[in-house]
């Protein structure tokens, strides 16, 4: 990974993003851009309003523009502060800061596209949101529509120095294979891994439909879906093991989003890694329902992986 885009608004959740990054296993040398967004609109043409606009409306427009400029300047100061904080935490990173006037979610998505970010990181809630269980609207939209992987950060529950507890969800889809690759690419100082697969009706259907499930895990002698899924889990554990990462595997039954959230909470995990789309998602570009639900309701950080 070379480019990391960080959404920063000065909220407690944004500060949690900064505190979490040193333990996220990311490369010690990468390019990070801290972006703050002034939620205002500025006309692209800085000229004065046309002469045929009534004076009262012209004054309103000028006042609104001045307010927008002040808000943008405040966002510049905020992004600079976030950049300074990140440099103090990760001095080897190449850190820059920027600010724009736009809708926050659209600004982050657009910047990720134009800047070719490989990962967008932001907090679960912004300054205007009360702390609540469900994901804030900005984070939800970025998770759903960003062109790259997205990490939704919530404060770590384990103490600094304790091994991180990492849940890795797999289902045999290309995105879940990319998830394993993303986990292996990190540098984990100390971490414990639980690899989870949830056997539900959709995965059972995929097992019997060529092309939907990775066929190397299905053998002619199999007489029930569990055998192929267990084989997939063992393969995932071996993949992580080859990278020096020890893990436990868990085959669960039920609704995927519910089982993933329950297991992560019961284990008091620090982060959940999962693919943006599942094995049954038919190649669509939209975020899968499981990834959306887990990102919205998890007690911990969630990293939604999109293949590069």
HUBEL-V529996 format. One record per pair of residues at least 12 apart in sequence whose C-alpha atoms are under 7 Angstrom apart, sorted by the first residue. I is the first residue (numbers start at 1). J is the second residue. Records with the same first field share a line. If there is no record, write none. Layout:
I: J, J
//
This chain:
1: 118
2: 30, 31
3: 30, 31, 32, 117, 118, 119
4: 31, 32, 33, 117, 118, 119, 120
5: 32, 33, 34, 112, 117, 119, 120, 121
6: 33, 34, 35, 120, 121, 122
7: 34, 35, 36, 108, 121, 122
8: 34, 35, 36, 79, 82, 122
9: 36, 78, 126, 127
10: 78
11: 126, 127
13: 123, 124, 125, 126, 154
14: 122, 123
16: 154, 155
17: 122, 123, 153
18: 86
22: 89, 90
25: 186, 187, 188
26: 186, 187
27: 186, 187
28: 92, 93
29: 92, 93
30: 93, 94
31: 93, 94, 95
32: 93, 94, 95, 96
33: 95, 96, 97
34: 79, 82, 83, 96, 97, 98
35: 79, 97, 98, 99
36: 75, 76, 78, 79, 98, 99, 100
37: 75, 99, 100, 101, 102, 104
38: 71, 72, 75, 100, 101, 102
39: 101, 102, 103, 104
40: 68, 101, 102
41: 68, 101, 102
42: 65, 68, 101
72: 99, 100, 101
75: 99
76: 98, 99
79: 97, 98, 99
80: 97
83: 95, 96, 97
104: 138
105: 138, 141, 142
109: 142, 146
112: 147
113: 147
117: 148
118: 148, 149
119: 148, 149, 150
120: 149, 150, 151
121: 150, 151, 152
122: 139, 151, 152, 153
123: 152, 153, 154
124: 136, 139, 152, 153, 154
125: 139
133: 297
134: 296, 297
135: 296, 297
144: 286, 287
148: 306
149: 304, 305, 306
150: 303, 304, 305
151: 302, 303, 304
152: 301, 302, 303
153: 301, 302
154: 300, 301
155: 300
156: 270, 300
157: 270
163: 190, 191, 192
164: 190, 191, 192, 270
165: 191, 192, 193, 269, 270, 271
166: 191, 192, 193, 194, 269, 270, 271, 272
167: 193, 194, 195, 264, 269, 271, 272, 273
168: 194, 195, 196, 272, 273, 274
169: 195, 196, 197, 273, 274
170: 196, 197, 274
171: 197, 278, 279
172: 213, 214, 279
173: 213, 278, 279
175: 275, 276, 277, 278, 305, 306, 307
176: 274, 275
178: 305, 307
179: 273, 274, 275, 305
184: 240, 243
192: 246, 247
193: 246, 247, 248
194: 247, 248, 249
195: 247, 248, 249, 250
196: 249, 250, 251
197: 250, 251, 252
198: 251, 252, 253, 254, 256
199: 252, 253, 254
200: 253, 254, 255
202: 280
204: 225
206: 280
207: 225
212: 279, 280
213: 279
217: 231, 232
230: 251
233: 249
256: 290
257: 290, 293, 294
261: 294, 298
265: 299
269: 300
270: 300, 301
271: 300, 301, 302
272: 301, 302, 303
273: 302, 303, 304
274: 291, 303, 304, 305
275: 291, 304, 305, 306
276: 288, 291, 304, 305, 306
291: 304
//
